[in-house]
């Protein structure tokens, strides 16, 4: 599994995941993912267009980091999961905790909007 990051011009931190988010793949990116969240960026979009598989280990990584980010006033959104990955996200009710969007543009637009939780 690979993780790359990019600071977008709109101020959103984009994290691109590629590969299998199974136990092994998640272990490969967990430290980098968590380290980025520890810098407390206000808005993070997790680009999952290249994620081929999502297991409980990947779900835990997403949830724990979204929670940590939220505790510091930040927000996270998931963008572009493939159909099988989207199905897993839907089954576990991920959208209740981390908004899931069909594409990167809609995820970033949602993050750019004022926070509705305050």
Buried (B, 14 or more C-beta within 10 A) or exposed (E): BEBEBEEBEEEBBBBBBBBBBBEEBBEBBBEBBEEBBEEEBBBBBBBBBBBBBBBEBBBEBBBBBBEBBBEEEBBBBBBBBBEEBBEBBEEBEBBEBBBBBEEBEBBBBBBEEEEEEE
